[in-house]
Amino acid sequence: MNKVLGIVLMLLPSMAFSQWSLMNESFDEYNVGDLVSTVGASNGWGLWTGLDAESCVVSTDQFLSGTNSGHVFDDGTTNTRATWSWSDYIEGKYSFYANIFIPEDSDGGFIGFHDSLNLEMPHSISILGDSALLFLDWEAFEYLEADNLSAGEWHEIHLIFDLDNATSEFIVDEVSIGTMGTSFGTTGGIPFGGIEFGAYAYNPFTGQQPPGDYYLDDLNLVDELSLVEISEPMMPSLKVMPNPSDGTFTIDFNGSPFEHAKLTMMDMTGAIVYAKTLSLVSDLEKFQTSMDAGVYLIEVADDRHTWNSRIIIK
């Protein structure tokens, strides 16, 4: 589920920085057959209309890392139309990473990018058959196409939404397919707040949408403009659960060597809104706060280690 450390490191003289990983999903903390929209609700998963049959399903048939993936399919009983949502963003620059596996002879599938309430969807990816991806800007009806995928293999999708400059870049397997505009952000007025994973292979040229079939693994939403200084080359492996949270959350210190540490929470202006001294850190520490809904920075530090993360309070 949530892996709270940034995924990208940038080295500068005498300092290292990490970009914030806002949301993250590997499917490895669930059980095979679980409905992700149920077991992953605390990590932003939901359903388009509220029907359980729309859930992404945990599978071990294919996986890129760990042992599990999310299966998006339509077999007549399950017809996946799952959503993965977070607090709306109207400013900033965000990267979305996903790895997809398209079985041979699959008709494809659909990935839509929308606001947190699913009211507007300015972009989508149509998975056309087992070897082509079409990234669309519905406002301008422009598209970028990657048509040389190999069926039965994992491929990385990377989208960069620059909400301040109204651009979107489509990258597949670390190769930029191109850049076009976006209605996400201050110019277009649409906030970026969620993604739909659909088991219908929608073709925007014909309007046909036969049943689809594909797998997901290692999803990641990254804030490209927020940098966190890393005080040591090897950071402790800590987790915040659940995230998003209602204000009560647990940090799994995973045996990390913090001694007489202090936990500090700050709002996005840098103001401290919560602090607690941890004289003895156990593997699991529970925290109860009463803060307004929003995004907050978390820092746990002692004389030797500093760890940073971000939590969404609903």
C-alpha positions, 0 to 999 in steps of 0.5 A: 500500500502506501510507501511513504518515501520519495522514489526519485533521488537527486544528488547535490554537493554534500546533500541528497534530496527525495521527491515526495511520493504522495500515494503508492500502491503495490497490492502486496499487502492484500490477499489474492482475490481481495476486492481492492476497492474494499481492502484498499479504501484507506489508500484512496480506492473506490468504485465508480458507481458503488457496485462491488463488481466494479472493483479491481481484484488482487491477483497473483497471475502476473506481477512485476514486484512482490507477488501480487498485482491488480487485475482489471477485467470483465468476465461477465460477473466482474466488470472493473471500473475502480477509482483511485482518488486523493485530495484535488490539486489545482497547482503544482507538477505531478508524475503518475507512474503505473506498470501495466501487463496486457495479455496476448489477445486482450482487447485492451482497457481504459484509464481515465484521469479526473477530479476527486469527485469524478465530475470531469475527465480531461484525459484518458489512456485507451489501451487498444488491443494488446500492443497500443496506447492512446493518450487523449486530451479530450478538450482539444481532442488531441492524442499521442500514441505508443504503438509498439508495445509487446503483448504479455510483457510489463510496460511502464506508463509515466505521465507528467501533469504540469498544472502551472504551465498547462502541459501534459507529457506522455512517457512509455518505458522511459521514452517520451512520446510527446507533450500536449496541453491539459485542462488540469490546473489553474488555466483550465480550472479542473483539479487533478484528483483521481484515476479510473481503471476500467475494463472496457477497451474504449476506442475513441475513433469507433466508439466501440468498447469491448470487454478489456483485460490488463494488470496493474502494479507499482502505482505511484503519484509523485509531487515533482516540486516538493523536495525533502533533504535526506540526512543519511544515504540509507533512510529508515523504512517507515510506513504511515497507515492508513493514508489518507486518515481521519486523524488517527494513524499508526507509524510502523517503525519497522525496527528502525533505530530511533532513540528519544525521537520527536514527531512533528506535523506541519501544515503546507505553510510550515506551521507546526500543528502537532508535536509529540516526544517519543521517549521509547520507539516501538515497532508500532506507534499510534497517534490521535490528532484533531486537525482540519482536512488537508495535506500535512508533512510529518517529520520523525527525528532524533540525534542521528536520523531524520525521516519525512513523509506526508499524510492526507487528513480527510 
